[in-house]
Amino acid sequence: MACPYLEYREADEERSFETARAYCTAVDAFVQPMRADICNDRYELDHTTDCEFYRNAER
């Protein structure tokens, strides 16, 4: 199950993107693709234990 704080957005306030980019609502920022891998629980990663953004938001 993917992180509930992860969204994919096709634009920000200033521009639009060719492809949707990973956005973390826990920190209100776009995140790097490697971070999105954690959000999506890829490569045996788990967002509940491997992501400090998630852990801080859940406190």
mmCIF file of the N, C-alpha and C atoms, coordinates in Angstrom:
data_MODEL
# 
_entry.id   MODEL 
# 
loop_
_atom_site.group_PDB 
_atom_site.id 
_atom_site.type_symbol 
_atom_site.label_atom_id 
_atom_site.label_alt_id 
_atom_site.label_comp_id 
_atom_site.label_asym_id 
_atom_site.label_entity_id 
_atom_site.label_seq_id 
_atom_site.pdbx_PDB_ins_code 
_atom_site.Cartn_x 
_atom_site.Cartn_y 
_atom_site.Cartn_z 
_atom_site.occupancy 
_atom_site.B_iso_or_equiv 
_atom_site.pdbx_formal_charge 
_atom_site.auth_seq_id 
_atom_site.auth_comp_id 
_atom_site.auth_asym_id 
_atom_site.auth_atom_id 
_atom_site.pdbx_PDB_model_num 
ATOM 1   N N  . MET A 1 1  ? 0.837  -1.180 0.000   1.00 0.00 ? 1  MET A N  1 
ATOM 2   C CA . MET A 1 1  ? 0.000  0.000  0.000   1.00 0.00 ? 1  MET A CA 1 
ATOM 3   C C  . MET A 1 1  ? 0.884  1.246  0.000   1.00 0.00 ? 1  MET A C  1 
ATOM 4   N N  . ALA A 1 2  ? 0.604  2.153  -0.860  1.00 0.00 ? 2  ALA A N  1 
ATOM 5   C CA . ALA A 1 2  ? 1.400  3.379  -0.970  1.00 0.00 ? 2  ALA A CA 1 
ATOM 6   C C  . ALA A 1 2  ? 1.118  4.325  0.197   1.00 0.00 ? 2  ALA A C  1 
ATOM 7   N N  . CYS A 1 3  ? 2.027  5.210  0.411   1.00 0.00 ? 3  CYS A N  1 
ATOM 8   C CA . CYS A 1 3  ? 1.895  6.212  1.471   1.00 0.00 ? 3  CYS A CA 1 
ATOM 9   C C  . CYS A 1 3  ? 0.685  7.117  1.206   1.00 0.00 ? 3  CYS A C  1 
ATOM 10  N N  . PRO A 1 4  ? -0.103 7.388  2.235   1.00 0.00 ? 4  PRO A N  1 
ATOM 11  C CA . PRO A 1 4  ? -1.264 8.262  2.047   1.00 0.00 ? 4  PRO A CA 1 
ATOM 12  C C  . PRO A 1 4  ? -0.891 9.723  1.806   1.00 0.00 ? 4  PRO A C  1 
ATOM 13  N N  . TYR A 1 5  ? 0.351  10.095 2.050   1.00 0.00 ? 5  TYR A N  1 
ATOM 14  C CA . TYR A 1 5  ? 0.798  11.473 1.839   1.00 0.00 ? 5  TYR A CA 1 
ATOM 15  C C  . TYR A 1 5  ? 1.353  11.704 0.434   1.00 0.00 ? 5  TYR A C  1 
ATOM 16  N N  . LEU A 1 6  ? 1.436  10.662 -0.373  1.00 0.00 ? 6  LEU A N  1 
ATOM 17  C CA . LEU A 1 6  ? 1.992  10.787 -1.717  1.00 0.00 ? 6  LEU A CA 1 
ATOM 18  C C  . LEU A 1 6  ? 0.903  11.117 -2.730  1.00 0.00 ? 6  LEU A C  1 
ATOM 19  N N  . GLU A 1 7  ? 1.188  12.115 -3.543  1.00 0.00 ? 7  GLU A N  1 
ATOM 20  C CA . GLU A 1 7  ? 0.323  12.484 -4.662  1.00 0.00 ? 7  GLU A CA 1 
ATOM 21  C C  . GLU A 1 7  ? 1.215  12.657 -5.879  1.00 0.00 ? 7  GLU A C  1 
ATOM 22  N N  . TYR A 1 8  ? 0.621  12.549 -7.040  1.00 0.00 ? 8  TYR A N  1 
ATOM 23  C CA . TYR A 1 8  ? 1.339  12.863 -8.275  1.00 0.00 ? 8  TYR A CA 1 
ATOM 24  C C  . TYR A 1 8  ? 0.662  14.074 -8.893  1.00 0.00 ? 8  TYR A C  1 
ATOM 25  N N  . ARG A 1 9  ? 1.454  15.098 -9.148  1.00 0.00 ? 9  ARG A N  1 
ATOM 26  C CA . ARG A 1 9  ? 0.920  16.353 -9.671  1.00 0.00 ? 9  ARG A CA 1 
ATOM 27  C C  . ARG A 1 9  ? 1.552  16.663 -11.021 1.00 0.00 ? 9  ARG A C  1 
ATOM 28  N N  . GLU A 1 10 ? 0.745  17.221 -11.898 1.00 0.00 ? 10 GLU A N  1 
ATOM 29  C CA . GLU A 1 10 ? 1.214  17.569 -13.236 1.00 0.00 ? 10 GLU A CA 1 
ATOM 30  C C  . GLU A 1 10 ? 1.583  19.040 -13.368 1.00 0.00 ? 10 GLU A C  1 
ATOM 31  N N  . ALA A 1 11 ? 1.480  19.790 -12.258 1.00 0.00 ? 11 ALA A N  1 
ATOM 32  C CA . ALA A 1 11 ? 1.820  21.212 -12.294 1.00 0.00 ? 11 ALA A CA 1 
ATOM 33  C C  . ALA A 1 11 ? 2.076  21.713 -10.886 1.00 0.00 ? 11 ALA A C  1 
ATOM 34  N N  . ASP A 1 12 ? 2.759  22.856 -10.821 1.00 0.00 ? 12 ASP A N  1 
ATOM 35  C CA . ASP A 1 12 ? 2.862  23.591 -9.567  1.00 0.00 ? 12 ASP A CA 1 
ATOM 36  C C  . ASP A 1 12 ? 2.285  24.979 -9.818  1.00 0.00 ? 12 ASP A C  1 
ATOM 37  N N  . GLU A 1 13 ? 2.532  25.917 -8.953  1.00 0.00 ? 13 GLU A N  1 
ATOM 38  C CA . GLU A 1 13 ? 1.954  27.246 -9.102  1.00 0.00 ? 13 GLU A CA 1 
ATOM 39  C C  . GLU A 1 13 ? 2.461  27.980 -10.346 1.00 0.00 ? 13 GLU A C  1 
ATOM 40  N N  . GLU A 1 14 ? 3.669  27.635 -10.806 1.00 0.00 ? 14 GLU A N  1 
ATOM 41  C CA . GLU A 1 14 ? 4.304  28.391 -11.874 1.00 0.00 ? 14 GLU A CA 1 
ATOM 42  C C  . GLU A 1 14 ? 4.365  27.692 -13.223 1.00 0.00 ? 14 GLU A C  1 
ATOM 43  N N  . ARG A 1 15 ? 4.318  26.369 -13.249 1.00 0.00 ? 15 ARG A N  1 
ATOM 44  C CA . ARG A 1 15 ? 4.510  25.671 -14.524 1.00 0.00 ? 15 ARG A CA 1 
ATOM 45  C C  . ARG A 1 15 ? 3.818  24.309 -14.511 1.00 0.00 ? 15 ARG A C  1 
ATOM 46  N N  . SER A 1 16 ? 3.697  23.739 -15.706 1.00 0.00 ? 16 SER A N  1 
ATOM 47  C CA . SER A 1 16 ? 3.172  22.382 -15.814 1.00 0.00 ? 16 SER A CA 1 
ATOM 48  C C  . SER A 1 16 ? 4.311  21.466 -16.263 1.00 0.00 ? 16 SER A C  1 
ATOM 49  N N  . PHE A 1 17 ? 4.147  20.172 -16.008 1.00 0.00 ? 17 PHE A N  1 
ATOM 50  C CA . PHE A 1 17 ? 5.182  19.187 -16.315 1.00 0.00 ? 17 PHE A CA 1 
ATOM 51  C C  . PHE A 1 17 ? 4.686  18.224 -17.381 1.00 0.00 ? 17 PHE A C  1 
ATOM 52  N N  . GLU A 1 18 ? 5.619  17.661 -18.137 1.00 0.00 ? 18 GLU A N  1 
ATOM 53  C CA . GLU A 1 18 ? 5.252  16.669 -19.140 1.00 0.00 ? 18 GLU A CA 1 
ATOM 54  C C  . GLU A 1 18 ? 4.731  15.399 -18.478 1.00 0.00 ? 18 GLU A C  1 
ATOM 55  N N  . THR A 1 19 ? 5.335  15.034 -17.375 1.00 0.00 ? 19 THR A N  1 
ATOM 56  C CA . THR A 1 19 ? 4.896  13.856 -16.622 1.00 0.00 ? 19 THR A CA 1 
ATOM 57  C C  . THR A 1 19 ? 4.629  14.267 -15.183 1.00 0.00 ? 19 THR A C  1 
ATOM 58  N N  . ALA A 1 20 ? 3.698  13.591 -14.569 1.00 0.00 ? 20 ALA A N  1 
ATOM 59  C CA . ALA A 1 20 ? 3.366  13.893 -13.179 1.00 0.00 ? 20 ALA A CA 1 
ATOM 60  C C  . ALA A 1 20 ? 4.571  13.625 -12.280 1.00 0.00 ? 20 ALA A C  1 
ATOM 61  N N  . ARG A 1 21 ? 4.728  14.469 -11.274 1.00 0.00 ? 21 ARG A N  1 
ATOM 62  C CA . ARG A 1 21 ? 5.842  14.342 -10.332 1.00 0.00 ? 21 ARG A CA 1 
ATOM 63  C C  . ARG A 1 21 ? 5.316  14.022 -8.945  1.00 0.00 ? 21 ARG A C  1 
ATOM 64  N N  . ALA A 1 22 ? 6.142  13.303 -8.197  1.00 0.00 ? 22 ALA A N  1 
ATOM 65  C CA . ALA A 1 22 ? 5.766  12.899 -6.843  1.00 0.00 ? 22 ALA A CA 1 
ATOM 66  C C  . ALA A 1 22 ? 5.760  14.112 -5.917  1.00 0.00 ? 22 ALA A C  1 
ATOM 67  N N  . TYR A 1 23 ? 4.678  14.246 -5.163  1.00 0.00 ? 23 TYR A N  1 
ATOM 68  C CA . TYR A 1 23 ? 4.512  15.352 -4.227  1.00 0.00 ? 23 TYR A CA 1 
ATOM 69  C C  . TYR A 1 23 ? 4.129  14.769 -2.874  1.00 0.00 ? 23 TYR A C  1 
ATOM 70  N N  . CYS A 1 24 ? 4.834  15.186 -1.833  1.00 0.00 ? 24 CYS A N  1 
ATOM 71  C CA . CYS A 1 24 ? 4.568  14.714 -0.474  1.00 0.00 ? 24 CYS A CA 1 
ATOM 72  C C  . CYS A 1 24 ? 3.761  15.774 0.272   1.00 0.00 ? 24 CYS A C  1 
ATOM 73  N N  . THR A 1 25 ? 2.530  15.438 0.629   1.00 0.00 ? 25 THR A N  1 
ATOM 74  C CA . THR A 1 25 ? 1.701  16.403 1.343   1.00 0.00 ? 25 THR A CA 1 
ATOM 75  C C  . THR A 1 25 ? 2.116  16.541 2.801   1.00 0.00 ? 25 THR A C  1 
ATOM 76  N N  . ALA A 1 26 ? 2.902  15.609 3.320   1.00 0.00 ? 26 ALA A N  1 
ATOM 77  C CA . ALA A 1 26 ? 3.384  15.711 4.705   1.00 0.00 ? 26 ALA A CA 1 
ATOM 78  C C  . ALA A 1 26 ? 4.369  16.869 4.856   1.00 0.00 ? 26 ALA A C  1 
ATOM 79  N N  . VAL A 1 27 ? 5.121  17.150 3.801   1.00 0.00 ? 27 VAL A N  1 
ATOM 80  C CA . VAL A 1 27 ? 6.094  18.247 3.842   1.00 0.00 ? 27 VAL A CA 1 
ATOM 81  C C  . VAL A 1 27 ? 5.770  19.344 2.834   1.00 0.00 ? 27 VAL A C  1 
ATOM 82  N N  . ASP A 1 28 ? 4.669  19.200 2.114   1.00 0.00 ? 28 ASP A N  1 
ATOM 83  C CA . ASP A 1 28 ? 4.235  20.167 1.106   1.00 0.00 ? 28 ASP A CA 1 
ATOM 84  C C  . ASP A 1 28 ? 5.343  20.504 0.112   1.00 0.00 ? 28 ASP A C  1 
ATOM 85  N N  . ALA A 1 29 ? 5.919  19.437 -0.473  1.00 0.00 ? 29 ALA A N  1 
ATOM 86  C CA . ALA A 1 29 ? 6.998  19.628 -1.435  1.00 0.00 ? 29 ALA A CA 1 
ATOM 87  C C  . ALA A 1 29 ? 7.057  18.463 -2.419  1.00 0.00 ? 29 ALA A C  1 
ATOM 88  N N  . PHE A 1 30 ? 7.584  18.765 -3.602  1.00 0.00 ? 30 PHE A N  1 
ATOM 89  C CA . PHE A 1 30 ? 7.874  17.699 -4.547  1.00 0.00 ? 30 PHE A CA 1 
ATOM 90  C C  . PHE A 1 30 ? 9.066  16.923 -4.016  1.00 0.00 ? 30 PHE A C  1 
ATOM 91  N N  . VAL A 1 31 ? 9.070  15.619 -4.240  1.00 0.00 ? 31 VAL A N  1 
ATOM 92  C CA . VAL A 1 31 ? 10.159 14.776 -3.751  1.00 0.00 ? 31 VAL A CA 1 
ATOM 93  C C  . VAL A 1 31 ? 10.851 14.074 -4.912  1.00 0.00 ? 31 VAL A C  1 
ATOM 94  N N  . GLN A 1 32 ? 12.070 13.680 -4.663  1.00 0.00 ? 32 GLN A N  1 
ATOM 95  C CA . GLN A 1 32 ? 12.875 12.990 -5.656  1.00 0.00 ? 32 GLN A CA 1 
ATOM 96  C C  . GLN A 1 32 ? 12.285 11.611 -5.970  1.00 0.00 ? 32 GLN A C  1 
ATOM 97  N N  . PRO A 1 33 ? 12.550 11.087 -7.176  1.00 0.00 ? 33 PRO A N  1 
ATOM 98  C CA . PRO A 1 33 ? 12.046 9.762  -7.526  1.00 0.00 ? 33 PRO A CA 1 
ATOM 99  C C  . PRO A 1 33 ? 12.452 8.666  -6.546  1.00 0.00 ? 33 PRO A C  1 
ATOM 100 N N  . MET A 1 34 ? 13.655 8.753  -5.989  1.00 0.00 ? 34 MET A N  1 
ATOM 101 C CA . MET A 1 34 ? 14.070 7.741  -5.007  1.00 0.00 ? 34 MET A CA 1 
ATOM 102 C C  . MET A 1 34 ? 13.193 7.801  -3.760  1.00 0.00 ? 34 MET A C  1 
ATOM 103 N N  . ARG A 1 35 ? 12.783 8.971  -3.364  1.00 0.00 ? 35 ARG A N  1 
ATOM 104 C CA . ARG A 1 35 ? 11.883 9.130  -2.224  1.00 0.00 ? 35 ARG A CA 1 
ATOM 105 C C  . ARG A 1 35 ? 10.524 8.514  -2.560  1.00 0.00 ? 35 ARG A C  1 
ATOM 106 N N  . ALA A 1 36 ? 10.068 8.716  -3.787  1.00 0.00 ? 36 ALA A N  1 
ATOM 107 C CA . ALA A 1 36 ? 8.794  8.137  -4.218  1.00 0.00 ? 36 ALA A CA 1 
ATOM 108 C C  . ALA A 1 36 ? 8.845  6.615  -4.197  1.00 0.00 ? 36 ALA A C  1 
ATOM 109 N N  . ASP A 1 37 ? 10.017 6.044  -4.425  1.00 0.00 ? 37 ASP A N  1 
ATOM 110 C CA . ASP A 1 37 ? 10.153 4.591  -4.316  1.00 0.00 ? 37 ASP A CA 1 
ATOM 111 C C  . ASP A 1 37 ? 9.825  4.131  -2.901  1.00 0.00 ? 37 ASP A C  1 
ATOM 112 N N  . ILE A 1 38 ? 10.267 4.880  -1.910  1.00 0.00 ? 38 ILE A N  1 
ATOM 113 C CA . ILE A 1 38 ? 9.930  4.552  -0.520  1.00 0.00 ? 38 ILE A CA 1 
ATOM 114 C C  . ILE A 1 38 ? 8.432  4.715  -0.308  1.00 0.00 ? 38 ILE A C  1 
ATOM 115 N N  . CYS A 1 39 ? 7.862  5.799  -0.815  1.00 0.00 ? 39 CYS A N  1 
ATOM 116 C CA . CYS A 1 39 ? 6.427  6.061  -0.668  1.00 0.00 ? 39 CYS A CA 1 
ATOM 117 C C  . CYS A 1 39 ? 5.579  4.941  -1.266  1.00 0.00 ? 39 CYS A C  1 
ATOM 118 N N  . ASN A 1 40 ? 6.062  4.371  -2.348  1.00 0.00 ? 40 ASN A N  1 
ATOM 119 C CA . ASN A 1 40 ? 5.332  3.307  -3.038  1.00 0.00 ? 40 ASN A CA 1 
ATOM 120 C C  . ASN A 1 40 ? 5.727  1.910  -2.565  1.00 0.00 ? 40 ASN A C  1 
ATOM 121 N N  . ASP A 1 41 ? 6.535  1.845  -1.509  1.00 0.00 ? 41 ASP A N  1 
ATOM 122 C CA . ASP A 1 41 ? 6.976  0.570  -0.917  1.00 0.00 ? 41 ASP A CA 1 
ATOM 123 C C  . ASP A 1 41 ? 7.679  -0.335 -1.932  1.00 0.00 ? 41 ASP A C  1 
ATOM 124 N N  . ARG A 1 42 ? 8.478  0.249  -2.784  1.00 0.00 ? 42 ARG A N  1 
ATOM 125 C CA . ARG A 1 42 ? 9.242  -0.524 -3.769  1.00 0.00 ? 42 ARG A CA 1 
ATOM 126 C C  . ARG A 1 42 ? 10.542 -1.029 -3.142  1.00 0.00 ? 42 ARG A C  1 
ATOM 127 N N  . TYR A 1 43 ? 11.114 -2.031 -3.763  1.00 0.00 ? 43 TYR A N  1 
ATOM 128 C CA . TYR A 1 43 ? 12.432 -2.559 -3.389  1.00 0.00 ? 43 TYR A CA 1 
ATOM 129 C C  . TYR A 1 43 ? 12.505 -2.956 -1.922  1.00 0.00 ? 43 TYR A C  1 
ATOM 130 N N  . GLU A 1 44 ? 11.461 -3.568 -1.424  1.00 0.00 ? 44 GLU A N  1 
ATOM 131 C CA . GLU A 1 44 ? 11.380 -4.036 -0.036  1.00 0.00 ? 44 GLU A CA 1 
ATOM 132 C C  . GLU A 1 44 ? 11.480 -2.895 0.976   1.00 0.00 ? 44 GLU A C  1 
ATOM 133 N N  . LEU A 1 45 ? 11.169 -1.689 0.556   1.00 0.00 ? 45 LEU A N  1 
ATOM 134 C CA . LEU A 1 45 ? 11.105 -0.543 1.465   1.00 0.00 ? 45 LEU A CA 1 
ATOM 135 C C  . LEU A 1 45 ? 9.684  -0.406 1.975   1.00 0.00 ? 45 LEU A C  1 
ATOM 136 N N  . ASP A 1 46 ? 9.540  0.213  3.124   1.00 0.00 ? 46 ASP A N  1 
ATOM 137 C CA . ASP A 1 46 ? 8.223  0.416  3.728   1.00 0.00 ? 46 ASP A CA 1 
ATOM 138 C C  . ASP A 1 46 ? 8.145  1.851  4.224   1.00 0.00 ? 46 ASP A C  1 
ATOM 139 N N  . HIS A 1 47 ? 7.190  2.605  3.689   1.00 0.00 ? 47 HIS A N  1 
ATOM 140 C CA . HIS A 1 47 ? 7.100  4.027  4.055   1.00 0.00 ? 47 HIS A CA 1 
ATOM 141 C C  . HIS A 1 47 ? 6.862  4.233  5.545   1.00 0.00 ? 47 HIS A C  1 
ATOM 142 N N  . THR A 1 48 ? 6.213  3.287  6.224   1.00 0.00 ? 48 THR A N  1 
ATOM 143 C CA . THR A 1 48 ? 5.937  3.468  7.657   1.00 0.00 ? 48 THR A CA 1 
ATOM 144 C C  . THR A 1 48 ? 7.185  3.371  8.513   1.00 0.00 ? 48 THR A C  1 
ATOM 145 N N  . THR A 1 49 ? 8.210  2.671  8.029   1.00 0.00 ? 49 THR A N  1 
ATOM 146 C CA . THR A 1 49 ? 9.442  2.540  8.809   1.00 0.00 ? 49 THR A CA 1 
ATOM 147 C C  . THR A 1 49 ? 10.644 3.223  8.168   1.00 0.00 ? 49 THR A C  1 
ATOM 148 N N  . ASP A 1 50 ? 10.625 3.396  6.848   1.00 0.00 ? 50 ASP A N  1 
ATOM 149 C CA . ASP A 1 50 ? 11.795 3.922  6.138   1.00 0.00 ? 50 ASP A CA 1 
ATOM 150 C C  . ASP A 1 50 ? 11.705 5.400  5.780   1.00 0.00 ? 50 ASP A C  1 
ATOM 151 N N  . CYS A 1 51 ? 10.599 6.056  6.075   1.00 0.00 ? 51 CYS A N  1 
ATOM 152 C CA . CYS A 1 51 ? 10.447 7.459  5.705   1.00 0.00 ? 51 CYS A CA 1 
ATOM 153 C C  . CYS A 1 51 ? 10.246 8.339  6.935   1.00 0.00 ? 51 CYS A C  1 
ATOM 154 N N  . GLU A 1 52 ? 11.177 9.241  7.166   1.00 0.00 ? 52 GLU A N  1 
ATOM 155 C CA . GLU A 1 52 ? 11.063 10.147 8.314   1.00 0.00 ? 52 GLU A CA 1 
ATOM 156 C C  . GLU A 1 52 ? 9.929  11.157 8.136   1.00 0.00 ? 52 GLU A C  1 
ATOM 157 N N  . PHE A 1 53 ? 9.606  11.507 6.898   1.00 0.00 ? 53 PHE A N  1 
ATOM 158 C CA . PHE A 1 53 ? 8.489  12.426 6.662   1.00 0.00 ? 53 PHE A CA 1 
ATOM 159 C C  . PHE A 1 53 ? 7.178  11.801 7.160   1.00 0.00 ? 53 PHE A C  1 
ATOM 160 N N  . TYR A 1 54 ? 6.969  10.536 6.827   1.00 0.00 ? 54 TYR A N  1 
ATOM 161 C CA . TYR A 1 54 ? 5.764  9.825  7.246   1.00 0.00 ? 54 TYR A CA 1 
ATOM 162 C C  . TYR A 1 54 ? 5.720  9.721  8.782   1.00 0.00 ? 54 TYR A C  1 
ATOM 163 N N  . ARG A 1 55 ? 6.817  9.294  9.357   1.00 0.00 ? 55 ARG A N  1 
ATOM 164 C CA . ARG A 1 55 ? 6.853  9.123  10.828  1.00 0.00 ? 55 ARG A CA 1 
ATOM 165 C C  . ARG A 1 55 ? 6.577  10.443 11.543  1.00 0.00 ? 55 ARG A C  1 
ATOM 166 N N  . ASN A 1 56 ? 7.159  11.536 11.071  1.00 0.00 ? 56 ASN A N  1 
ATOM 167 C CA . ASN A 1 56 ? 6.916  12.845 11.695  1.00 0.00 ? 56 ASN A CA 1 
ATOM 168 C C  . ASN A 1 56 ? 5.480  13.294 11.527  1.00 0.00 ? 56 ASN A C  1 
ATOM 169 N N  . ALA A 1 57 ? 4.887  13.019 10.392  1.00 0.00 ? 57 ALA A N  1 
ATOM 170 C CA . ALA A 1 57 ? 3.496  13.435 10.148  1.00 0.00 ? 57 ALA A CA 1 
ATOM 171 C C  . ALA A 1 57 ? 2.523  12.635 11.007  1.00 0.00 ? 57 ALA A C  1 
ATOM 172 N N  . GLU A 1 58 ? 2.852  11.413 11.340  1.00 0.00 ? 58 GLU A N  1 
ATOM 173 C CA . GLU A 1 58 ? 1.974  10.557 12.110  1.00 0.00 ? 58 GLU A CA 1 
ATOM 174 C C  . GLU A 1 58 ? 2.044  10.828 13.611  1.00 0.00 ? 58 GLU A C  1 
ATOM 175 N N  . ARG A 1 59 ? 2.988  11.626 14.048  1.00 0.00 ? 59 ARG A N  1 
ATOM 176 C CA . ARG A 1 59 ? 3.121  11.934 15.497  1.00 0.00 ? 59 ARG A CA 1 
ATOM 177 C C  . ARG A 1 59 ? 2.075  12.879 15.955  1.00 0.00 ? 59 ARG A C  1 
# 
